Amino acid sequence: LWPDHNHAAVSIPDGRKGTYDLAFGQYGYNREHLSYGMSNEHGGFLLEGIRIANTGFKDIDRGGESGFTRSEWMAKGLYIIDPTAKVTNELQLKATYSEETSNETYLGITDADARATPDRRYFASKDDQMNNHRTSLVLTHKVRFSPDLELTTDVYRHDLKRIWRKVNGFRSWDIADVLANPNKPSNVEALRSLQGIGDTVSPDQTIESGPNNRQFGSQGVQTYFKGRVKTGPIKQNFTY
């Protein structure tokens, strides 16, 4: 599911098997991971899900959320047409759905503030939030000629929709210059606007943010041939 979360995806089990894992940590961290599946000589299925969340460790001026919640579900089914055949044919269907809400921002802070309070976030970023939804469907056909020789074909479709409302910049000031040179006379008021100190005194101080709406899709068919050969003490794997 998510290899970057110290979590290995579960394979369709032999027989019947279910797992449940619960973990807690700092900053409201919590993780739930569950799976259930069963199989016999003709195939099997697996249902798996994981949810990871925390309350965040960044301190936003005047308060605000900086944590995230991520979850993903997967359903996988396998059917072996004739398990006793010399050359076996397998069909597998895998469907996944994932979603994420992250109260995260691109907006940084000045060097001086980073040294004094490295976990600080400016008030202007308090409403920054990313939401994404992803769906995936993969149909696989595998021909196993022998334990060391197989041909696999995947037909797949992946869709991702992401909306990230975040601070994009000022109407007139260069936000990178404001953070890099906060003591420049022309940048003082701009920095105060980012920190939520005082009132906006001119249209130039308007902080612009946008939905940054993105949608991606990928689909296709891929076929690959995998083999394993042993020559004396040397084992070789190849994929074409």
N, C-alpha and C positions, 0 to 999 in steps of 0.2 A: 504494500500500500504506500507507505512513506518511508523509503530506506534511510532518509536523513533524520529520522526520529528514533534511532536505536531500536527499531522494531522490524523484525523479519516477517514478511508475509508468510502466512500459513499455507501449506500444500493440502490438497484433498487427502484426508487421512485414510489409512487402512482400517476397515471396519467402521466403528462409530466413535466419535471423539468430540469433546467440547472443551474450551478453555475460557478462563476469565482472569484478567489481570487488572489490578487496581493500584495506583501509585499516587503519592502526594509529595509536594515539595514546597520550596520557598515561594513567596509572592503569590500565594493562592494556586500554585501549580497542582493540577490534577489530571490524571490520565486513566481512561477506561479502555480496555482492549478485550474483545470477546470474539469467539469463533465457534462454529459448530458445523460438523460435516459427517458424512458417512459414505461408504463405498463397498462394492463387491466386484466380482470378476468382469462385470459388464460396464462398470463406470461408477460414478458417484457425484456428490455435490459438496459445496462448501459455502457457508455464509460467514462473513467476517466484517467487523466494524471496529473503529477506533475513534475516540474523542479526546482531544488534548486542549487544555485551557489554562490560563493564568490571569492574574489581575494586573500584571505589568510592574516594572520596577522604576519607570521614569516618573518624576514628580513634576506635574504640570502646574504652572503658576495659577493660583486661585482654584486649583482642583480640576480633576478630569480623569477619564479612563485611559490607560495606556496598555492594557492587556490584549489578549486574543483568544479566540475559540476556533478550533479546526476539527472537522469530523469527516470521516470517509466510510463508505459502505461498499462491500463487494459481494457479488454472487457469482459463483463459478460452477459450471456443470460439465461433466465428461461422460462420453458414451463410446464404448469400444464395440464396433460392429460385430466382430467375431473374434473373441479372445483366444480361440484355439487355432486360428489360421496361422500359417507359416509367415505370411505377410499381413500385419495387422493394420487396420484403419481406425483412427480415433477422431472424434469430433468434440470440440470443446467450445463453449460459449462463456464469455466473461463480461460482466457488466459492472461498472463502478460509478458511484456518485460521490462528489465531495463538495464541501462548502467551507468558507472561511470568513471570519470577521476579525479584522486586526485594526486596533486603534493606533495606527502607526503613521509616521510623517517623514517627509524628506527634510523638513526644516531643522537646521542646526542651531548652535548657539555660539557666542563669541569665544575666543580662546581664554579670555579672563574668566568668563562664567564656567567654562569647561574645567578649568583648574580648581575653581572654588567649589562648584557644585556639579560634578560630572553627570549626575542623573537628572539634571534639570531639563524641562522643556518649556518653551515660551507659551504664553497664553494664546497667541494666535493659532497654535496648532491643536488646541483642545478638541476641535470638532473633526480633525483629520481621521478618516476611517476608510479601510479597504474592505470590500465585499467581493468575493468571487464564488462562482459555481462552475463545476466541471462535471461533464458526463462522458463516459467512454463505453464503447461496445466493440468487442473483438470476437470474431468467429474464426476458429482455427481447425484446420484439417491436417492430420499428421499420419504419414505412412511410415511404418517401422519395418524395414526390410530385414533387419537383424538387430541385436542389442547394440551394435556399433555403427549402424547405418540408418539414417532417417531423413525424410523429406517433409518439410513443414510449410504450410501456406496460411497466411493470416489475411483476413479482410477486416478492416478497422475503420472506426469513425470516432474522433475526439472533438469535443466542443468545450470552450472555456469563455465565460463572460465575467469581466472584471470591471467594477466601478470603484475608483479610489478618489474620494473627495479629500483634497489636500491643498495646502497653501502653495500657490504657483508663483507668486511674486507680488511686487508692488506695481501700481499703475505707472509710476514714473521712475522710481529708484531701482537700482540694481541690487537685488537682495543679497547676492554673494559679496558685493562690495560693502554693504552695510555691516555684515557679520565679520568681514575681514578687517574693516577699518571703522570700528564703532565710534571712535573719538573724533573722526572727521566732522567738522561743524555741520556739513550738509546731511550727515547720517544720524545725528543724535536723535532727532525727532522720529526718524524711521525706526530706530531700534526701540524707542519707547512704545511705538505702536505695536511692534512684535511682542513686547513684554506686557502689553495691556496696561501701560501706565499713562494716565492722563487721557484727554480726549483728542480725537482727530481734528487737526486745525486746518487742513487743506485737502482738496481732492487728490493731490499727489500722494497722500498717505494711505489711500485706499489699498487694502490688501485683497488681492484677487485670488480666489480659489475656484476650482472647477471639478466636475465629476470624473474627468479623465476616463471616459467610458471606452472600454476595449472589448472586442469580441474576436475570438480566433477559432478556426476550425481546421482540422486536418483529416484526411481520409485517403485510403489507398489499399493496395494489395501487395503483399511481399511474399516471396517464396525463397526459402533457403535450405541448403543441403548440408547436413552435418555428418561427419564421420570420425571414427577413432581408429588408429592403427598402432600396433605395437611391434617394434622391430628390436628384438633382443631386450636390453634394459631400457630402451627409449620408447616413451609413449608420445604419440602425436595426435592432436585434435585439429580438424580443419572445418571451415565453414565456407560455403560458396553461395 
